[in-house]
Amino acid sequence: MKYSELVSFQPIETVIQLKQANKEDTAKQLIQTFVISERLSNVYTEKIIPQLQFDTPNDNKGVFLIGNYGSGKSHFMSVISSVAEYDGIHENIEDKKSKDVSSKINGKFLVHRIEIGAVTKSLRDIILSEIESFLKSKKINVKFSPSSEVTNNKNELAKMMDVIQTVYPSKGFLIVIDEMLDYLKTKDNSQLIQDLGFLRELGEFCKNSKFRILIGLQESLFENPSFSFVVDSLKKVRDRYELTDIIKE
């Protein structure tokens, strides 16, 4: 008998991209290969799931997932978004505690994964144009008004959710954004304040709707000296997001 007949290994992927989870077969593999430590299980069950679920009334917020390069942040985000999107896929989670609590979001969301590159568009224009394209692919027609014509973006989001709920009355809508920090670092003062204002509105909108947002950062916005000049705006954003840290284990 050969050793290869006794033991088989899957090659290790050192870099996981969020959009790999757009395919259910790949998403299943990502879940099966993700090792959940006791600490990460606590983060998932006690911080992330309570914010994402919508069956139990809660002061829901957006979620910032903060982890340095190599911490498994993007892989973890892929797992979370896959559980939210694909019904029953949470059965592939090995950690029992995490598997059990995953039933609260299991297959209950339309999920759109966004990766932001080195672009100059405003955060509002990027996210809303991404949402329009995604919903169009689902045969849902949503058109957002230009920023110059609105006084509150939450009204635009409410109209969007009304349309989504007519087609998918039992589902929520989760957007997942990875690697936002590098994008924000390129903005000048006024642009950054506008982008942070929109982030705040997205977090606030989670409270009374089935809309949810999960954002990945390589380091915290709130202790970064690059953003010291917008500290007031950052405080308002922080109030509407659950901050969760993961470390390489």
C-alpha positions in Angstrom: 0.0 0.0 0.0 1.2 3.5 -0.9 1.2 6.5 1.5 -0.9 8.3 -1.1 -3.6 5.7 -0.5 -3.7 6.4 3.2 -3.5 10.2 3.4 -4.6 12.9 1.1 -4.0 16.7 1.4 -5.6 19.7 -0.2 -3.1 22.3 -1.4 -3.1 25.4 0.8 -4.3 28.6 -0.7 -2.5 31.5 0.9 -4.6 34.2 -0.6 -8.4 33.9 -0.6 -10.4 36.4 -2.6 -13.9 37.3 -1.4 -15.6 36.7 -4.8 -14.5 33.1 -4.9 -17.6 32.5 -2.7 -19.9 33.6 -5.6 -19.9 29.9 -6.7 -21.6 27.5 -4.3 -19.2 24.6 -4.9 -16.2 26.9 -4.1 -18.0 28.3 -1.1 -18.5 24.8 0.3 -14.8 24.1 -0.1 -13.9 27.4 1.6 -16.1 26.5 4.6 -14.7 23.0 4.8 -11.1 24.3 4.8 -11.6 27.1 7.3 -10.4 26.2 10.9 -12.5 28.0 13.6 -10.5 28.5 16.8 -12.3 28.9 20.1 -11.7 32.6 20.1 -13.0 33.0 16.5 -16.0 30.9 17.4 -16.8 33.3 20.2 -16.4 36.3 17.8 -18.7 34.7 15.2 -21.4 33.5 17.6 -21.5 36.5 20.1 -20.7 39.5 17.9 -21.3 38.8 14.2 -24.4 36.6 14.1 -26.4 38.8 16.5 -25.8 41.8 14.2 -26.6 39.9 11.0 -29.8 38.0 12.1 -33.1 39.8 11.7 -35.6 37.3 13.3 -35.1 38.7 16.8 -35.5 42.5 17.4 -32.1 44.1 18.1 -30.3 47.3 17.7 -28.7 46.0 14.6 -25.5 47.6 13.3 -23.1 47.1 10.5 -20.0 44.9 11.1 -16.3 45.8 10.7 -14.1 42.8 10.5 -10.5 43.9 11.2 -7.6 41.6 10.5 -4.0 42.0 9.3 -2.7 40.3 6.1 -2.5 36.6 6.7 -5.1 36.5 9.5 -7.7 34.8 7.4 -10.0 37.8 7.2 -11.1 37.3 3.6 -11.5 33.6 4.1 -13.7 34.2 7.2 -15.8 36.8 5.3 -16.3 34.3 2.5 -17.5 31.7 5.1 -19.9 34.2 6.7 -21.4 35.4 3.4 -21.7 31.8 2.1 -23.7 30.7 5.2 -25.9 33.8 4.7 -26.5 33.0 1.0 -26.6 29.2 0.5 -29.3 27.3 2.3 -27.8 24.3 4.3 -24.2 25.0 3.5 -23.6 25.8 7.2 -23.7 22.0 7.8 -20.1 21.9 6.5 -18.8 24.0 9.5 -16.9 21.7 11.8 -17.1 23.8 15.0 -20.4 22.7 16.5 -21.1 26.0 18.3 -20.6 28.0 15.1 -22.7 25.5 13.1 -25.6 25.6 15.5 -25.8 29.4 15.7 -25.4 29.7 11.8 -29.0 28.5 11.5 -30.0 32.1 12.4 -28.8 33.4 9.1 -28.7 30.2 7.0 -29.7 31.0 3.5 -31.7 34.0 4.6 -30.0 36.7 2.4 -29.4 37.9 -1.1 -25.6 38.5 -0.9 -23.5 40.8 -3.0 -19.7 40.7 -2.6 -17.8 43.9 -3.5 -14.1 44.4 -3.9 -13.1 48.1 -4.2 -10.0 48.9 -6.3 -7.9 52.0 -6.7 -10.6 54.3 -8.1 -11.6 57.9 -7.7 -15.4 57.5 -7.6 -17.2 58.3 -4.3 -18.0 55.4 -2.0 -21.7 56.1 -2.5 -21.5 55.9 -6.3 -19.4 52.7 -6.1 -21.7 50.8 -3.8 -25.0 52.0 -5.3 -23.9 51.3 -8.8 -22.7 47.8 -7.7 -26.1 47.2 -6.1 -28.0 48.3 -9.2 -26.0 45.9 -11.4 -26.4 43.0 -8.9 -30.1 43.5 -8.5 -30.5 43.7 -12.3 -28.9 40.3 -12.5 -31.7 39.1 -10.2 -34.4 40.6 -12.3 -35.0 43.4 -9.8 -35.1 46.9 -11.2 -33.8 49.5 -8.8 -32.5 52.9 -9.8 -30.9 55.3 -7.3 -31.3 59.0 -7.6 -28.1 61.1 -8.1 -26.5 62.3 -4.8 -27.3 65.9 -5.9 -31.0 65.2 -5.7 -31.3 63.4 -2.3 -31.2 64.7 1.2 -30.9 61.4 3.0 -29.5 58.2 1.5 -31.5 56.0 3.9 -34.7 57.0 2.0 -33.1 55.6 -1.2 -32.1 52.4 0.6 -35.6 52.0 2.0 -37.1 52.2 -1.5 -34.6 49.6 -2.6 -35.5 47.2 0.2 -39.2 47.7 -0.5 -38.6 46.5 -4.1 -36.5 43.6 -2.9 -39.1 42.5 -0.4 -41.8 42.3 -3.0 -39.7 39.7 -4.9 -38.1 38.0 -1.9 -40.3 38.8 1.1 -38.5 36.4 3.5 -35.0 37.4 2.6 -32.6 40.1 3.8 -29.9 41.8 1.7 -26.3 41.6 2.8 -23.5 43.4 1.1 -19.9 42.4 1.9 -17.0 44.7 1.1 -13.3 43.7 1.4 -10.2 45.9 1.7 -11.8 49.3 2.0 -9.0 50.9 3.9 -6.6 51.5 1.0 -9.5 53.1 -0.9 -10.3 55.5 1.9 -6.6 56.5 2.3 -6.6 58.0 -1.2 -9.3 60.6 -0.4 -8.8 64.2 0.4 -10.5 65.8 3.5 -13.9 66.7 1.9 -14.2 63.4 0.0 -13.4 61.4 3.1 -16.0 63.1 5.2 -18.6 62.4 2.5 -17.6 58.7 2.3 -17.6 58.3 6.1 -21.1 60.0 6.2 -22.3 57.4 3.7 -20.8 54.6 5.8 -22.6 55.9 8.8 -25.9 55.9 7.0 -25.4 52.3 5.8 -24.8 51.3 9.4 -27.8 53.2 10.7 -30.1 51.7 8.1 -29.4 48.2 9.4 -31.4 49.0 12.6 -34.9 48.9 11.2 -34.6 46.9 8.0 -33.3 43.5 6.7 -30.3 45.2 5.1 -26.9 44.3 6.5 -23.3 45.3 5.7 -20.1 43.5 6.5 -16.8 45.3 5.8 -13.3 44.0 6.0 -10.3 46.2 7.0 -6.6 45.3 7.3 -6.4 47.7 10.3 -8.8 49.8 12.3 -9.9 53.1 10.9 -10.3 54.5 14.4 -6.7 54.3 15.6 -5.2 55.2 12.3 -3.3 58.5 12.4 -4.0 59.1 8.8 -7.6 59.8 9.7 -7.0 62.0 12.8 -8.4 65.1 11.0 -11.9 63.5 10.7 -12.2 62.2 14.3 -15.7 63.5 14.7 -17.0 61.7 11.6 -15.2 58.5 12.7 -17.0 58.6 16.1 -20.3 58.7 14.3 -19.4 55.8 12.1 -18.1 53.7 15.1 -21.4 54.1 16.9 -23.2 52.3 14.1 -20.8 49.4 13.6 -19.8 46.3 15.6 -16.0 46.2 15.6 -14.6 42.6 15.5 -10.9 41.8 15.5 -9.4 38.5 14.3 -5.8 37.5 14.7 -3.6 34.9 13.0 -3.7 31.7 15.0 
